[in-house]
Amino acid sequence: MSGQDGVHFDESQIDLSATVTRLNRIRAGARARLANSELTRAFLASALRMMEEQFSGGAEARSDEDAIPLAFLSRPRLVKRTQDDYPELDATQAKFRDRWAGHQDFLGDFISYALALRHYRVWASSAGWAEELVAPDADFAAAVHKFAFHGIRLLVDLPAYRLRLLALASADRETAGSVVRQSYDYTAQAMLGLFEQWVERFDFALRPGVNPEQFVILLLAVAEGLGERLLAGLDESVLDTELETSLLGTATLALFTGLADPGDGLTIEQAANARVQEFGDTHS
């Protein structure tokens, strides 16, 4: 499939052996082969389509039981949908149960799959925007705004983002919590990689007392908060679609400007006190 700006990625080539791990197989090699089999991928892909329809409002009316997170992914519905989507694979409930002994096992693997796919899509689509941030002749501020604008739009457009918000409310809280923690770790590592490119390109250091991990945590916390506000439909100017700017871009530039050490060696607290003192001297 193609992502935003025409970026193409083949999701069928993703190795699922480390993502789909709750399969009904004892040996690691057998689990890995089954995780990457056509029918396993088909069950998961059909479940993802059902989720996309559910979260986009395109699904048919459901019963009250579907107020429970992920209840619409019942085994009979999913098998029927997989039969419709992939008639050549002969999907059956027996083959589903051969893979996942319990439905919570499937839901755990599905959450892992959907979130892993989310990361793959986001970072495959944003690779070109990230390159602009370190281009020798780039307008750095404009590139940050572009990266943040398209990035946050892509994040909130993905049904998997909504799934992450729902995951901790699922029946298997321990499984969901573990997957969401992995999700945060993966995203943080990807952002740290981008941050390292910034450091290499512009040769800067952060103020004493602030490390790259903390910078990334702050940035991702702002992104998550703004993403949730967008999903809530609040009447706020988080995005400017005409200028392709966003509050996330503004926050990123503010964090960079405030936390990058200009050479004075001050901590952020010392720098804040010095700035307030300057304001006081100016108006005295």
C-alpha positions in Angstrom: 0.0 0.0 0.0 1.0 3.6 -0.3 1.4 6.0 2.5 1.1 9.8 2.6 3.1 11.6 0.0 3.2 8.4 -2.1 5.5 6.5 0.2 5.1 2.8 -0.6 5.6 0.0 1.8 4.8 -3.7 1.6 3.3 -4.8 4.9 3.3 -8.4 3.8 7.1 -8.4 4.2 7.1 -7.4 7.9 8.4 -10.3 10.0 5.7 -11.0 12.6 7.6 -13.6 14.6 8.5 -11.1 17.4 5.0 -9.5 17.3 2.6 -12.4 17.1 3.8 -14.5 20.0 0.7 -15.9 21.7 0.1 -18.7 19.2 -0.7 -22.2 20.3 2.8 -23.6 19.6 5.5 -24.6 22.1 8.6 -24.4 19.9 9.8 -20.9 18.9 10.5 -22.0 15.3 7.0 -23.3 14.9 5.5 -20.2 16.4 7.6 -18.0 14.0 6.5 -20.0 10.9 2.8 -19.8 12.0 3.0 -16.1 12.8 4.2 -15.4 9.2 1.8 -17.8 7.5 -0.7 -16.4 5.0 -3.8 -17.4 7.0 -2.4 -15.9 10.3 -1.7 -12.6 8.5 -5.2 -12.8 6.9 -7.0 -13.2 10.3 -5.0 -10.2 11.6 -5.5 -8.1 8.5 -9.3 -8.7 8.5 -9.4 -7.8 12.2 -7.6 -4.5 11.3 -10.2 -3.7 8.6 -13.0 -4.4 11.0 -11.4 -2.0 13.5 -10.9 0.6 10.9 -14.6 0.4 9.9 -15.7 0.5 13.6 -13.6 3.5 14.4 -14.5 5.4 11.2 -18.2 4.9 11.7 -18.5 2.7 8.6 -19.5 -0.5 10.4 -23.1 -1.7 10.6 -25.1 -1.1 13.8 -23.9 -3.4 16.6 -25.5 -4.7 19.8 -24.9 -3.2 23.2 -22.1 -5.7 23.8 -20.0 -3.8 21.5 -19.7 -1.0 24.0 -17.1 -3.3 25.5 -13.7 -2.4 23.9 -12.9 -4.8 21.0 -16.0 -6.9 21.6 -16.8 -6.4 17.9 -13.8 -8.7 17.1 -15.6 -11.8 18.2 -14.4 -15.1 16.7 -17.5 -15.9 14.6 -17.5 -12.4 13.1 -13.7 -12.4 12.4 -13.7 -15.8 10.8 -16.7 -14.8 8.6 -14.9 -11.6 7.6 -11.7 -13.4 6.8 -13.6 -15.9 4.6 -15.1 -12.9 2.7 -11.7 -11.1 2.4 -9.6 -14.2 1.6 -11.9 -16.9 0.1 -8.8 -18.7 -1.3 -7.4 -19.4 2.2 -10.3 -21.5 3.6 -10.5 -19.8 6.9 -12.4 -21.7 9.6 -13.1 -21.5 13.3 -11.1 -24.7 13.8 -8.0 -23.1 12.1 -8.5 -20.0 14.2 -8.6 -22.1 17.4 -5.5 -24.0 16.2 -3.6 -20.7 16.3 -5.1 -19.1 19.4 -6.3 -21.3 22.2 -8.2 -18.5 23.8 -9.7 -15.3 22.4 -7.7 -13.2 24.7 -4.6 -14.7 23.2 -5.8 -13.5 19.8 -6.7 -10.0 21.1 -3.2 -9.7 22.7 -1.5 -10.6 19.4 -3.9 -8.3 17.5 -3.1 -5.3 19.6 0.6 -6.0 19.2 0.1 -6.4 15.4 -2.0 -3.2 15.0 0.4 -1.1 17.0 3.5 -2.5 15.3 1.8 -1.7 11.9 1.1 1.8 13.2 4.8 2.4 13.9 5.7 1.0 10.5 3.3 3.2 8.6 4.1 6.3 10.6 7.9 6.0 10.2 7.8 4.8 6.6 5.6 7.8 5.7 7.7 10.3 7.8 11.1 9.3 6.6 11.1 11.9 3.8 10.0 14.7 6.2 12.7 13.8 8.7 15.4 14.1 6.1 14.4 17.7 5.6 15.2 18.4 9.2 18.9 17.7 8.7 19.3 18.9 5.1 22.2 21.4 4.8 20.2 24.2 3.1 16.9 23.6 4.9 14.8 26.2 6.7 14.9 24.3 10.0 11.8 25.9 11.6 9.8 25.3 8.4 11.0 21.7 8.3 10.0 21.1 11.9 6.6 22.5 11.3 6.1 20.3 8.2 7.3 17.2 10.1 5.0 17.9 13.1 2.0 18.8 11.0 2.0 15.7 8.8 3.1 13.5 11.7 0.3 14.4 14.0 -2.3 14.2 11.2 -1.0 10.7 10.3 -1.0 9.6 13.9 -4.6 10.6 14.7 -5.9 9.3 11.3 -4.6 5.8 12.1 -7.3 3.6 13.8 -4.4 2.0 15.7 -4.0 5.3 17.6 -7.5 4.9 18.9 -6.7 1.3 19.6 -3.8 2.3 21.8 -6.1 4.6 23.8 -8.6 1.7 24.2 -6.0 -1.0 24.9 -5.7 -0.5 28.6 -9.5 -0.7 28.9 -9.6 -4.2 27.3 -10.3 -7.3 29.3 -6.7 -8.4 29.4 -5.2 -5.3 31.1 -1.8 -7.0 31.7 -1.3 -7.9 28.1 -2.5 -4.5 26.8 -0.4 -2.6 29.3 2.7 -4.5 28.2 2.0 -3.8 24.5 1.3 -0.1 25.1 4.6 0.1 27.1 6.4 -1.5 24.1 4.6 1.0 21.9 6.0 3.9 23.9 9.5 2.4 23.9 9.5 1.8 20.1 8.4 5.4 19.4 10.9 6.9 21.9 13.8 4.9 20.3 12.7 6.1 16.8 12.6 9.8 18.0 16.0 9.4 19.8 17.4 8.3 16.4 16.1 11.5 14.8 17.4 13.5 17.7 20.9 12.0 17.2 20.8 13.1 13.6 20.0 16.7 14.8 23.0 16.6 17.1 25.3 15.3 14.4 24.1 17.8 11.8 24.0 21.0 14.0 26.6 20.0 16.7 24.7 21.2 19.7 24.3 20.0 23.3 21.4 20.2 25.7 21.6 22.3 28.8 23.1 20.6 31.9 20.6 18.4 33.7 18.6 17.6 30.6 19.4 14.5 28.5 18.1 13.4 25.1 15.7 10.8 26.6 14.0 13.5 28.7 13.8 15.8 25.6 12.0 13.0 23.7 9.7 12.2 26.6 8.6 15.8 26.8 8.1 16.0 23.0 6.1 12.8 22.8 3.9 13.8 25.8 3.0 17.0 24.0 2.3 15.0 20.8 0.1 12.6 22.6 -1.8 15.3 24.4 -2.5 17.3 21.3 -3.5 14.1 19.4 -6.1 13.4 22.0 -7.4 16.9 21.8 -7.8 16.5 18.1 -9.6 13.2 18.5 -12.0 14.9 21.0 -12.9 17.4 18.3 -12.2 20.4 20.5 -12.7 23.8 18.8 -9.0 24.7 19.1 -6.4 25.8 16.6 -4.1 22.8 17.0 -3.6 22.6 13.2 -3.4 25.3 10.5 -4.1 23.3 7.3 -3.5 26.3 5.1 0.0 27.1 6.4 0.7 23.4 7.3 1.8 24.3 10.8 0.7 23.0 14.2 1.0 23.6 17.9 3.2 20.5 18.0 5.6 22.2 15.7 5.5 25.3 17.9 6.1 23.2 21.0 9.0 21.3 19.3 10.7 24.6 18.4 10.1 26.0 21.9 11.6 22.9 23.5 14.6 23.0 21.2 15.2 26.7 21.7 14.8 26.4 25.5 16.7 23.2 26.1 19.6 23.6 23.6 22.7 25.1 25.3 23.7 28.3 23.5 27.1 28.1 25.2 26.3 29.7 28.5 26.4 26.4 30.3 23.3 27.3 32.4 20.8 24.8 33.6 17.2 25.4 32.5 16.4 26.7 35.9 19.4 29.1 35.9 18.5 30.2 32.4 14.9 30.9 33.4 16.0 32.9 36.4 18.5 34.9 34.3 15.8 35.6 31.7 13.4 36.9 34.4 16.2 39.0 35.8 16.7 40.5 32.3 13.0 41.3 32.1 13.2 43.0 35.4 16.3 45.1 34.5 14.6 46.1 31.3 11.5 47.5 33.0 13.1 48.9 36.1 
